[in-house]
């Protein structure tokens, strides 16, 4: 199968390289930065700066920043879709809105082109290791045709249902992550404020019944004061916006989600947009005058000592 891969950023580069390493020989498209193509050139892959070169591929993967970029590439003036023919397949691994995916899927179907929305869950290391979770929406027969390609990039590859289902599943998953993160970001500072040791409290929240994948992933980074890893909050906020729009149209009350939305917005208004989600904790740290850091951090020592003094008063 002749394939192409457009979008070799943080996630796409690892995904595309796994296709190369596993013998699929994709055409790698890096239409903004020639330097991003160098590792693929060194690996012996075919590369180009022009997305139009992908038009002859039977299956075209996209991994782009947002729905606007996907729309521009596919549906814009002289967009790629206008150069495709019936029977070709687009597998869109970008994170876009549920309704956007359905609209783009319909536009592709009207041109005889198959479209799968197949967003991924994981981080850069998982993309490089080929162990992502991939959730696909579209025609099941098309999914089955490209499943071997998806399995080269993901350890868990799931068909979720008709067009838009992949984006819906990812959006819900990411919002669950946000809800879990907001919960311990609000409550950890309360514990430290009341005199608990942040490291020991972190142990509880990563191993006891309140533990989650979010706490196990993020609390160790919070304790180290590391808020620069992973996808930025302002980038990830699109999941919250997309779900907010969906539940508003459907008149679905989600009070826990709405509370998390406010916590997220407090962090963004506090200038944390370029940080990762664990930075939500800094609003509550400032509010309570503490820092939830490991005790070998001098600032954390001062915070713990201050909390101990408060509890003794």
Secondary structure as UniProt FT lines:
FT   STRAND          3..6
FT   TURN            10..11
FT   HELIX           12..21
FT   TURN            22..23
FT   STRAND          27..29
FT   HELIX           34..37
FT   HELIX           38..42
FT   TURN            43..44
FT   STRAND          46..48
FT   HELIX           51..56
FT   STRAND          59..62
FT   HELIX           67..75
FT   TURN            77..78
FT   HELIX           80..83
FT   TURN            86..87
FT   STRAND          89..92
FT   HELIX           98..110
FT   TURN            111..112
FT   STRAND          114..121
FT   HELIX           124..129
FT   STRAND          132..137
FT   HELIX           140..151
FT   TURN            152..153
FT   STRAND          154..161
FT   TURN            163..164
FT   HELIX           165..193
FT   TURN            194..195
FT   HELIX           198..207
FT   TURN            209..210
FT   HELIX           213..224
FT   HELIX           233..250
FT   HELIX           255..269
FT   TURN            270..271
FT   TURN            273..274
FT   HELIX           277..280
FT   HELIX           281..288
FT   TURN            295..296
FT   HELIX           298..312
//
